[in-house]
Amino acid sequence: MRKHYLKEQHPVLYSELLLSGKLYPHLLEIDEACDGRMELLTCRLAEQEGVTEALKAADQMEWVRRMNSIRNRAEEIVLHELVYC
């Protein structure tokens, strides 16, 4: 996503990174940052909303619904913070 964003929205920066050999290290760095941020946000949001293993044991479908909602929100936050900046 970051590569496509740079290519479409910031073609000069994309070309500079590509020609200098820094594009793929940059993309790897962004990917690792996104993974870490997603994990952190997911855990924090689940904790704030009371989505626990007890809920998972009691009502799996409710747990899945809430976790999907949390993951979707966390993904949107990460995309805006790290990919589309």
C-alpha positions in Angstrom: 0.0 0.0 0.0 2.8 2.4 0.9 4.5 1.7 -2.5 1.3 2.4 -4.4 0.7 5.5 -2.3 4.1 6.9 -3.0 4.0 6.0 -6.7 0.6 7.7 -7.2 0.7 10.7 -4.7 4.4 11.4 -4.4 6.1 10.3 -7.7 9.2 12.4 -7.1 9.9 10.9 -3.7 9.1 7.5 -5.1 11.6 7.9 -7.9 14.3 9.3 -5.5 13.9 6.3 -3.2 13.8 3.8 -6.0 16.9 5.2 -7.8 18.9 5.5 -4.5 18.1 1.9 -3.6 16.3 3.0 -0.4 12.7 2.2 -1.5 12.6 -1.4 -0.3 14.3 -0.8 3.0 11.8 2.0 3.5 8.9 -0.2 2.7 10.2 -2.9 5.0 10.5 -0.4 7.8 6.9 0.9 7.3 5.6 -2.7 7.2 7.3 -3.6 10.5 6.1 -0.4 12.1 2.5 -1.2 10.9 2.6 -4.7 12.3 3.8 -3.5 15.7 1.3 -0.6 15.8 -1.6 -3.0 14.8 -0.7 -5.4 17.6 -0.4 -2.7 20.2 -3.7 -1.0 19.1 -5.6 -4.2 19.0 -4.5 -5.2 22.5 -5.3 -1.8 23.9 -8.7 -1.5 22.3 -9.7 -5.0 23.3 -8.6 -4.2 26.9 -10.5 -0.9 26.9 -13.7 -2.5 25.6 -13.6 -5.5 27.9 -13.0 -8.1 25.1 -11.4 -10.9 27.2 -10.8 -14.6 27.1 -13.8 -14.9 29.4 -16.0 -13.4 26.8 -14.5 -15.7 24.2 -15.4 -18.7 26.4 -18.9 -17.4 27.1 -19.9 -16.1 23.7 -17.6 -16.8 20.8 -19.6 -15.1 18.1 -19.8 -11.9 20.2 -16.0 -12.1 20.8 -15.4 -12.5 17.0 -17.7 -9.6 16.2 -16.0 -7.3 18.6 -12.5 -8.3 17.6 -13.3 -7.8 13.9 -14.5 -4.3 14.8 -11.4 -3.6 16.8 -9.1 -4.9 14.0 -10.9 -2.8 11.4 -10.6 0.4 13.5 -6.9 -0.3 14.3 -6.2 -0.9 10.6 -7.7 2.4 9.7 -5.7 4.2 12.4 -2.5 2.5 11.2 -3.1 3.3 7.6 -3.6 7.0 8.3 -0.7 7.2 10.7 1.9 5.3 8.9 1.0 4.5 5.3 -0.8 7.6 4.0 1.4 10.2 5.7 
